[in-house]
Amino acid sequence: MSTQYVKESTGSSEPAPAPAASVYVATANLNVRTTASTSGAVMTTLKAGTQLDVTAKAANGWLKITYQGKVGYVSGQYVRALAGMKVVSNPESIQVVVNKQNKLPENYVPKDLVYTTIPFTFKEQTEKKKMRSEAAAAIAQLFAGAKKQGVTLLGVSAYRSHATQSALFSSYVQRDGYDKAATYSALPGTSEHETGLGIDVTKGDGTCAAQDCFGGTKEATWLDAHAAEYGFIIRYPKGKEAVTGYKYEPWHLRYVGKPVAQAIKSKGITLEEYYGIK
């Protein structure tokens, strides 16, 4: 027999390369182990919603990953591939589109965060009172304009760090499961709050904060009519759930600048539709 036509089997157990996908995320709190088995030692535990750097498929449904420069293994049962998700190339743009298909770079932090001067539902000086400088100035003008017309508003939550969004999303997954949590909360890296351009507001008495009962109030009606005059849009409008991926949130404002905000308002469209993207 000619050895020219014979290949020796090495019995290699190297994992197969991971299938193509833009982003992998943990759908539950996930143990990273030293081997592709529950018998492997736990290296660390990742929170639900954490993005994973999957490098290969291992045995028995496990996946090989890299985490903080180390190789580890996780059960594929608790990992989801989000095919088609992209990392935005212009995170500093005032008009950046961040949604379920377009995420911020990992651990992105805006460079020009400042404390806003508006009143909030709480007194503590936390990151939730911060916005990017241009947006912070605009929200102060919006609050002042509303006040002149007899409408009193309070801030509820503005900027959230990547770590804060990770903890928040993970808590929702623990309570409601991954699929339900993803209908009302953003995966870390895909939240508008992480851009420093979004803010949740409510009535001057602090009631209906980030709740459906805010819809239809005089404050919500005023915002819908006048927010664009100050460069803000209602980011998740009623009837556009299939476009934005989120339910109606009349309390969530997003700063995009006056020209874009007024164009979006006049056409009755979303930020996605304005730019013709998903």
C-alpha positions in Angstrom: 0.0 0.0 0.0 1.4 3.4 -1.0 1.7 5.8 1.9 1.1 8.6 -0.6 -2.6 7.8 -0.3 -2.8 7.2 3.5 -3.2 9.8 6.2 -2.5 8.9 9.9 -5.3 9.8 12.3 -4.0 11.8 15.3 -7.1 11.4 17.3 -7.2 15.1 17.9 -9.9 16.4 20.2 -9.5 20.1 19.3 -12.8 21.9 19.4 -14.5 22.9 16.1 -14.4 26.6 15.2 -17.4 28.5 16.5 -20.2 29.2 14.0 -20.3 32.7 12.5 -22.2 35.1 14.6 -21.6 38.7 15.6 -22.3 38.5 19.3 -22.7 35.8 21.9 -24.4 36.5 25.2 -25.1 34.7 28.4 -28.8 34.1 29.0 -28.3 33.3 32.7 -25.6 33.7 35.3 -22.9 31.5 33.8 -20.0 29.6 35.3 -16.8 29.6 33.4 -15.0 26.3 34.0 -11.5 25.0 33.3 -12.8 22.1 31.2 -15.9 21.4 29.1 -17.7 19.7 32.0 -19.3 20.5 35.3 -16.4 18.6 36.9 -14.1 21.5 35.8 -13.2 24.0 38.4 -15.2 27.3 38.3 -12.9 30.2 37.1 -15.5 32.9 37.5 -19.3 33.5 37.1 -20.5 35.9 34.5 -23.8 37.8 34.8 -26.7 37.2 32.4 -26.3 39.5 29.4 -22.5 39.4 29.4 -21.0 39.3 26.0 -18.9 36.3 25.4 -15.8 35.8 23.2 -16.7 32.3 21.9 -13.8 30.8 19.9 -14.9 27.2 19.3 -17.5 24.5 20.0 -16.3 21.9 22.5 -17.8 18.5 23.4 -21.3 17.8 24.6 -22.7 21.3 23.8 -20.0 23.2 25.6 -18.3 26.3 24.2 -14.7 27.4 24.4 -14.3 31.1 25.3 -11.6 33.6 26.2 -12.2 35.8 29.2 -9.7 38.3 30.6 -7.0 36.7 28.6 -7.7 33.2 29.9 -9.3 30.2 28.1 -12.4 28.7 29.7 -15.5 26.7 28.9 -19.2 27.4 29.3 -22.4 25.4 28.8 -23.9 26.3 25.4 -27.3 25.7 27.0 -27.1 29.2 28.5 -25.6 31.0 25.6 -27.3 32.7 22.7 -25.8 33.8 19.4 -27.2 37.2 18.2 -26.5 37.0 14.5 -26.4 40.3 12.8 -25.6 42.5 15.7 -23.0 45.1 14.9 -20.7 47.3 16.9 -21.3 51.0 16.1 -18.3 52.8 14.6 -19.4 56.3 15.8 -20.3 56.0 19.5 -19.5 59.7 20.1 -22.0 60.9 17.5 -25.0 62.8 18.9 -27.1 60.9 16.4 -25.7 57.4 17.1 -28.3 54.6 16.7 -28.0 52.1 19.6 -30.6 49.3 19.6 -30.9 45.5 19.6 -28.9 45.3 16.4 -26.4 48.0 17.0 -24.3 48.0 20.2 -21.7 50.3 21.7 -18.0 49.2 21.9 -17.4 47.0 24.9 -17.2 49.1 28.1 -17.7 52.4 26.2 -17.8 55.5 28.4 -18.7 58.9 27.0 -15.9 61.5 27.3 -17.9 64.5 28.2 -20.3 63.4 30.9 -21.4 66.1 33.3 -23.9 66.4 36.1 -27.2 67.8 34.9 -28.8 70.8 36.8 -32.4 69.5 36.7 -34.2 68.1 39.7 -34.5 64.4 40.1 -36.8 62.1 42.1 -33.8 61.4 44.4 -31.2 63.7 46.1 -28.0 61.6 45.9 -25.4 62.7 43.4 -25.0 59.5 41.4 -24.2 58.7 37.8 -27.9 58.6 37.0 -27.8 62.4 37.1 -25.2 62.7 34.4 -25.6 63.3 30.6 -23.2 64.3 27.9 -22.6 68.1 28.1 -24.7 69.1 25.1 -27.6 66.9 26.2 -27.3 68.2 29.8 -27.7 71.8 28.6 -30.6 70.9 26.4 -32.5 69.0 29.1 -32.2 72.0 31.4 -33.7 74.2 28.7 -36.5 71.7 28.2 -37.4 71.6 31.9 -37.3 75.4 32.1 -39.6 75.6 29.0 -42.0 73.1 30.5 -42.1 75.0 33.8 -43.0 78.3 32.0 -46.1 76.5 30.5 -47.2 75.1 33.9 -45.6 71.6 33.5 -43.3 70.4 36.2 -40.9 67.5 35.4 -38.4 65.4 37.4 -35.5 63.3 36.1 -35.6 59.6 37.0 -32.5 58.1 35.3 -30.1 59.4 32.8 -26.6 57.9 32.3 -25.9 54.3 33.2 -22.4 52.8 33.1 -21.9 49.4 31.4 -21.5 47.8 34.8 -24.8 49.3 36.0 -26.7 48.2 32.9 -25.2 44.7 33.3 -26.3 44.4 36.9 -29.8 45.8 36.0 -30.3 43.4 33.1 -29.1 40.5 35.1 -31.6 41.2 37.9 -34.4 41.3 35.4 -33.3 38.0 33.9 -33.2 36.4 37.4 -36.8 37.6 37.9 -38.5 37.1 34.6 -36.1 35.0 32.4 -34.0 36.1 29.5 -36.6 36.3 26.8 -39.1 38.4 28.8 -36.4 40.7 30.2 -35.2 41.5 26.7 -38.6 42.9 25.8 -38.3 45.8 28.2 -34.6 46.0 29.2 -31.5 46.4 27.0 -28.6 44.0 26.9 -25.5 45.7 28.3 -24.0 47.7 25.5 -27.3 48.2 23.7 -28.9 50.7 26.2 -29.4 54.3 25.2 -28.6 55.2 28.8 -25.0 54.1 28.2 -24.7 56.8 25.5 -25.2 59.6 27.9 -27.9 61.0 25.6 -31.0 59.3 27.0 -33.1 60.2 30.1 -36.2 58.9 31.8 -38.5 61.7 33.2 -41.7 61.8 35.2 -44.2 64.1 36.8 -43.3 66.7 39.3 -44.8 64.7 42.1 -42.6 61.8 41.3 -45.4 59.4 40.5 -45.6 57.0 37.5 -41.8 57.0 37.1 -41.0 54.7 34.2 -44.5 53.3 34.4 -47.3 52.9 31.9 -49.5 55.3 33.9 -47.2 58.2 32.8 -48.8 57.9 29.3 -51.7 60.2 28.8 -50.7 62.6 31.6 -50.4 66.3 30.8 -46.6 65.9 31.2 -46.4 63.2 28.6 -48.7 65.1 26.3 -46.5 68.2 26.7 -43.3 66.2 26.0 -44.8 64.6 22.9 -45.7 68.1 21.6 -42.6 70.1 22.6 -39.6 67.8 23.2 -38.3 68.2 19.6 -38.1 72.0 20.1 -35.2 71.2 22.5 -33.6 68.5 20.4 -35.2 65.5 22.0 -37.4 62.7 20.7 -39.7 60.2 22.3 -37.4 57.3 21.5 -39.9 54.5 21.8 -43.2 55.8 20.4 -46.5 54.1 20.4 -47.2 51.8 17.4 -43.5 51.5 16.5 -42.6 48.5 18.7 -41.7 46.4 15.6 -39.2 49.0 14.6 -37.6 49.9 17.9 -37.9 46.5 19.5 -39.3 48.0 22.7 -42.8 48.8 24.0 -44.1 52.4 24.1 -42.1 54.5 26.7 -43.5 58.1 26.8 -41.0 58.9 29.6 -37.8 58.0 27.7 -36.3 61.0 25.9 -33.3 60.8 23.6 -31.2 63.8 22.6 -30.4 64.0 18.9 -30.2 67.7 18.3 -32.9 70.1 17.1 -32.8 69.6 13.3 -33.0 65.7 13.5 -35.5 65.8 16.3 -37.8 68.2 14.5 -37.6 66.2 11.3 -38.4 62.9 13.1 -41.3 64.6 14.9 -42.8 66.1 11.7 -42.7 62.8 9.9 -44.0 60.7 12.8 -41.1 58.3 12.5 -38.4 56.7 14.7 -34.6 57.3 14.8 -34.2 54.0 12.9 -36.6 55.0 10.2 -35.0 58.5 9.8 -31.6 56.8 9.0 -33.1 53.9 7.1 -31.4 51.3 9.3 -32.5 48.5 11.7 
